[in-house]
Amino acid sequence: MDPLYDDPVMAELIEKHGQVTVEPAEDVFRRMAVSIINQQLSSESAAAIRDRVFDRFEVTPDAMLAADAEELRELGLSRQKIEYVRNVARAYADNGYSVAYFADMTDEEVVAELTDIKGVGVWTAKMALMFCLGREDVFPVEDLGIRRGMETAYGIEDRGAMVEKAAEWAPYRSYASRYLWRVHD
């Protein structure tokens, strides 16, 4: 991970926070459901909703499609997020999505396929690349925590300049992103 250590700010973050990992999820659908739940919510709110949903339901495509919508609403999911989770569940069930399914696709191809699902935008697709598929070179500039981390650690406020700076960390931008989230947290 030399490109990260070549950057003095990033090297300091690595020293401060220790090693981070980027690995495929054991359960790709469950991790994707987490990304849907996390959309546009604070970490605390998302965690509370996620815990309630995961405590009440087996989070599988079939279970989410069969779940009572009103019960999901009572657990904190909006009608829109219920629709999005179900759209993703249908796509997973119909296509057999897994780490292996996406293995031969480029990041851009994965993003294109996932963003065809209503409710999955570029941010959610990039979260899938990182946290579902364990891709090592993803920089989700769309994420508020990433942008706040870049502002704090580097004083960069422009998204284009953030992407430009992140290019220096290739092919390990997912690791750099994990450190930037730590700065924000």
Salt bridges, closest charged atoms under 4 A:
ASP7 OD2 - LYS165 NZ 3.19
ASP51 OD1 - ARG50 NE 3.94
GLU71 OE2 - ARG56 NE 2.22
GLU83 OE2 - LYS118 NZ 3.25
ASP107 OD1 - ARG135 NH1 2.48
ASP137 OD1 - ARG173 NE 2.74
GLU142 OE2 - LYS126 NZ 2.98
GLU151 OE2 - ARG148 NH1 3.52
GLU168 OE1 - LYS165 NZ 2.75
